[in-house]
């Protein structure tokens, strides 16, 4: 089990509760890391064991990126113990968000083949990448996440309000981007956009469902393009995101594909919460069944998505 060296007291309590559950059934070695070098060393010493990531989307992103870079992702089985602020990948995968309950679930899970989005520079996206107002919201939201997380009481983590606050803060101030968007080689947009989101998982920021139809096992990227450019449209768009109703708007395009290219004026991206840029040309592709992960299986009678 890989943990974050900087975890707070509440995380430590949740971790201990989860470990008590896991150690009743399995041999568990816990290793705390604080840098990419330490993470590489831990993964090198894993020796084929299941690697449990104790953290959120950022922690899972770091481990998957390291394994992908080492060309060991396909031969490693992962698991996730949700200890992050938003835990959006866990939400998309139907993992319980309470640590001890998640641990009990992991003990009964089979390994499921999970998809991965990979950018043209070989950086990975385990959950969601977005640009435009979404990336700006992530910047502002990260600041609020830190502020609110520090004043959470007990198990109530107010940090998950960071992204909705960030989205509201930029709704009226964000400058539209002029970009061209291609999905599987076909142009689907060329002009000003408020934001573009590519989803492997359905939500960001602790439950804001930017790509509500996304599934981490369906072999496709969900693409959401917003052209809500006027002040009123932006405000109502932000409100619709909060209730996952934006996909039905006339100024939103929602589609699916296996490769997405965005090019145009300079833009920043937020991939699993990691801000990068500026970029002028970026391509992402779907890698179907990229790795194996202990996850709840589809309900009885549901055979799951067809292979792609």
C-alpha positions, 0 to 999 in steps of 0.5 A, spaced: 500 500 500 502 506 497 500 512 502 502 520 502 507 522 507 503 528 507 497 525 509 493 529 515 490 526 521 483 524 519 487 521 513 491 517 518 485 515 522 481 512 516 487 509 513 488 505 520 481 503 520 482 500 512 488 497 514 485 493 520 480 490 515 485 488 510 490 485 515 484 480 517 484 477 510 491 479 507 498 481 508 499 488 507 506 492 507 505 500 507 510 504 504 509 512 504 512 516 499 513 523 498 517 524 491 517 521 484 524 518 486 521 514 492 515 512 488 519 509 483 523 505 488 517 502 491 514 500 485 520 497 483 520 493 489 513 491 489 515 484 486 508 482 482 504 484 488 497 488 488 499 495 489 493 499 493 494 506 492 491 510 498 489 517 496 485 520 491 485 522 483 492 525 484 495 519 487 492 514 482 495 518 477 502 519 479 502 511 480 499 509 473 504 515 470 510 511 473 508 504 471 506 507 464 513 510 464 516 504 466 512 499 461 510 495 467 502 498 467 499 492 463 503 487 468 501 490 475 494 489 478 492 496 482 487 497 487 484 504 490 483 506 497 479 513 497 483 518 501 483 524 497 478 530 497 474 529 491 475 521 489 472 522 483 475 516 480 472 512 485 465 515 484 466 513 477 468 506 479 462 505 484 467 504 490 465 506 497 468 513 499 468 511 506 475 507 507 473 501 511 467 500 507 472 501 501 477 496 504 471 491 505 469 491 498 476 491 495 477 484 499 471 481 494 473 484 488 475 481 482 481 485 477 477 489 472 481 491 465 480 499 466 481 504 460 486 510 460 487 516 456 494 518 454 496 524 451 501 525 445 507 526 450 505 520 453 502 523 460 496 519 462 489 521 464 486 516 469 479 520 470 478 527 466 482 532 462 479 539 461 481 546 458 478 553 458 474 555 463 474 548 466 482 548 467 481 555 470 476 553 475 481 547 477 486 553 478 481 557 483 478 550 486 485 548 488 486 554 492 479 553 495 480 546 496 486 547 500 483 553 504 477 549 506 480 542 507 484 546 513 478 548 516 474 541 515 471 538 522 472 531 523 470 527 517 467 533 514 472 535 508 470 542 506 475 541 500 470 538 496 467 544 495 473 547 491 471 546 484 464 548 484 466 555 487 472 555 482 467 554 477 462 559 479 468 564 480 470 563 473 463 563 470 463 570 468 470 572 467 473 567 463 475 569 456 473 564 451 478 560 447 479 559 439 480 552 438 479 547 433 477 540 435 477 533 432 474 527 434 477 521 430 479 525 425 473 529 424 472 536 425 467 537 430 468 544 432 472 550 430 471 557 434 470 560 440 469 555 446 468 556 454 471 549 455 472 542 453 472 536 457 475 529 456 472 524 460 474 517 462 471 518 469 464 522 469 466 527 474 471 532 477 472 536 483 468 531 488 462 530 484 461 535 478 459 531 473 462 534 467 462 528 462 456 524 466 456 518 461 463 516 461 465 509 464 472 507 465 471 500 462 467 502 455 473 503 451 471 510 449 473 518 451 467 522 452 467 529 449 464 535 452 464 542 448 461 548 451 460 554 447 456 558 453 459 564 451 455 570 454 454 572 461 447 569 462 449 563 458 455 562 462 452 563 469 446 558 467 451 553 465 455 553 471 448 552 475 447 546 470 453 543 471 452 543 479 446 538 477 449 535 471 444 537 466 449 541 462 449 535 457 442 537 454 443 544 453 443 547 446 450 550 447 453 544 449 456 538 444 457 531 447 460 526 443 464 520 444 471 517 440 477 514 441 482 520 439 481 527 440 485 533 438 485 540 440 489 546 437 489 553 436 491 559 441 494 558 447 491 554 452 492 550 459 489 543 461 487 540 468 489 533 467 487 529 474 488 536 477 495 537 474 495 543 471 500 544 465 501 548 459 501 553 455 499 548 449 497 550 442 496 543 439 494 537 443 492 530 442 489 524 446 488 517 445 484 512 448 488 506 450 482 500 452 484 495 457 490 499 459 491 495 466 487 491 471 484 494 477 480 491 483 473 494 482 466 492 483 463 488 477 457 490 474 450 488 477 447 481 475 444 481 469 449 487 466 454 484 462 458 490 462 460 494 455 462 491 449 470 490 448 472 495 443 
